[in-house]
Amino acid sequence: MSDKIPFLLQTDRLILRKITLQDAPFILNLVNTPGWLQFVGDRNVHNEMGAKSFIQTWALDRYKTFGYGPYMIQLKSTDQLIGICGLFKRDYLEYPDLGFAVLPEYNGKGLAHEASKTVIKYAFEVLKIPKLYAITAQKNANSSKLLTRLGFNEIPPFNGSTDKTFELTH
């Protein structure tokens, strides 16, 4: 996929696209929401410059290295940015894991589910990845429920982690 051609996935309500440095204000907000801080962790992103640096390593470098990464979720009807959903390669996992986060006001509306289903389909059918993982904090009941609804099964955690680990095989 050429960097000049924008990556785009669509659902009935959503557009998923590659994250760009211009998304720094949104990312700054997202990574400092209470849910992100509680369940993902503090990424030490406290200003727009920090957000751009975070985007470079967290998203742009992943696109170049792996051909995938996190994608921006925006509402089709308004172009409003609402969260991220994508694939993350971890050193200790053979296959990427699915990650997602939406702003608190968009929780419970089925949007993370809709975005995740689309990313899973893309991973299996286009990228030909045979298996995906998902990792979430023990206390993140909403993410665990969503992963189960998406067809993921809980498995023993890797590397002695205390997080819940899930897998989905194509």
C-alpha positions in Angstrom: 0.0 0.0 0.0 1.5 3.3 -1.1 1.8 6.1 1.5 0.3 8.4 -1.1 -2.9 6.4 -1.3 -4.9 7.0 1.9 -5.9 3.8 3.8 -9.6 3.7 4.2 -12.1 1.2 5.6 -15.7 2.0 5.9 -18.8 0.7 7.7 -22.4 2.0 7.6 -21.5 4.6 10.3 -17.7 4.8 10.3 -14.6 5.6 8.4 -11.3 4.1 9.5 -8.1 5.7 8.2 -4.4 6.0 9.0 -3.5 8.3 11.8 -1.5 11.4 10.8 0.5 14.0 12.7 -2.5 16.4 12.1 -4.4 14.2 14.5 -2.2 15.2 17.4 -4.9 17.3 19.2 -7.3 14.4 19.2 -4.7 11.9 20.3 -3.7 14.2 23.1 -7.3 14.2 24.3 -7.8 10.4 23.8 -4.7 9.2 25.7 -5.5 11.4 28.6 -9.1 10.3 29.1 -9.8 8.5 32.4 -10.5 5.2 30.6 -7.2 5.3 28.7 -5.2 6.2 31.8 -6.9 3.4 33.8 -6.9 0.6 31.3 -4.0 1.4 28.9 -1.8 3.5 31.0 -0.2 6.9 31.1 1.8 7.4 27.9 3.3 10.7 29.1 1.7 12.7 26.4 0.9 16.1 27.9 1.0 18.5 24.9 0.6 18.6 21.2 4.4 18.1 20.5 4.3 15.0 22.7 1.3 13.8 20.9 3.1 14.1 17.5 6.1 12.2 18.9 3.7 9.5 20.2 1.9 9.3 16.8 5.3 8.9 15.1 6.3 5.8 17.1 2.9 4.4 18.0 1.3 4.7 14.5 3.5 5.9 11.7 6.5 3.7 12.4 4.2 0.7 12.7 2.7 1.4 9.3 6.2 1.4 7.8 7.5 -1.6 9.7 4.5 -3.9 9.7 2.1 -2.5 7.1 -0.6 -2.0 9.8 -1.2 -0.2 13.1 -3.8 1.9 14.8 -6.5 3.6 12.7 -8.5 6.7 13.4 -12.2 6.1 13.7 -14.5 8.9 12.6 -18.2 9.2 12.1 -19.3 9.2 8.5 -22.2 11.5 9.1 -20.1 14.4 10.7 -16.4 13.4 10.2 -16.1 13.7 14.0 -13.1 11.8 15.4 -14.2 9.4 18.1 -11.4 6.9 18.8 -8.9 4.4 17.4 -9.0 0.8 16.4 -6.2 -1.3 14.9 -3.6 -4.0 15.0 -0.5 -3.9 17.2 2.5 -6.1 16.9 4.1 -7.0 20.2 7.5 -8.6 20.4 6.3 -11.5 22.5 3.3 -12.4 20.3 3.5 -14.3 17.0 0.5 -12.4 15.6 -0.8 -8.9 16.2 -3.3 -7.9 18.8 -6.5 -5.9 18.3 -6.7 -2.7 20.2 -9.4 -0.1 20.4 -10.4 3.0 22.4 -13.2 5.5 22.0 -13.9 8.8 23.7 -16.2 8.2 26.8 -19.2 9.9 25.1 -19.1 7.2 22.4 -19.0 4.2 24.7 -21.9 1.8 24.6 -23.1 2.8 21.1 -21.7 -0.2 19.3 -19.1 1.9 17.5 -16.0 0.1 18.9 -17.7 -3.2 17.9 -18.4 -2.0 14.4 -14.8 -0.7 14.0 -13.3 -3.9 15.4 -15.3 -6.2 13.2 -14.0 -4.2 10.2 -10.4 -4.4 11.3 -10.7 -8.1 12.0 -12.1 -8.7 8.5 -9.3 -6.6 7.0 -6.7 -8.6 9.0 -8.0 -12.0 8.0 -9.1 -11.3 4.4 -6.6 -8.7 3.1 -3.5 -9.1 5.3 -4.0 -12.9 5.5 -3.2 -12.9 9.2 -4.4 -16.3 10.5 -4.8 -15.4 14.2 -5.3 -12.3 16.3 -4.8 -11.7 20.0 -6.3 -9.1 22.2 -5.1 -8.0 25.6 -7.0 -6.1 28.2 -6.8 -5.1 31.9 -8.4 -7.6 34.3 -10.8 -4.8 35.5 -11.8 -3.7 32.0 -15.1 -5.6 31.9 -16.5 -3.7 28.9 -13.5 -4.6 26.7 -13.7 -8.2 27.8 -17.4 -8.4 26.9 -16.7 -6.7 23.5 -13.9 -9.2 22.7 -16.2 -12.1 23.6 -19.0 -10.7 21.3 -16.4 -10.4 18.5 -15.7 -14.1 18.8 -12.4 -14.0 20.8 -11.8 -16.7 23.4 -9.9 -16.1 26.6 -6.5 -17.9 26.9 -3.8 -18.0 29.5 -1.7 -14.8 29.5 1.7 -14.6 28.0 5.0 -13.8 29.8 3.3 -14.0 33.2 1.1 -11.0 32.5 -1.8 -10.2 34.8 -3.8 -8.9 31.9 -6.6 -10.9 30.2 -5.5 -12.4 26.9 -7.8 -13.4 24.1 -7.3 -15.0 20.7 -9.4 -15.3 17.5 -8.4 -17.7 14.7 -9.6 -17.2 11.2 
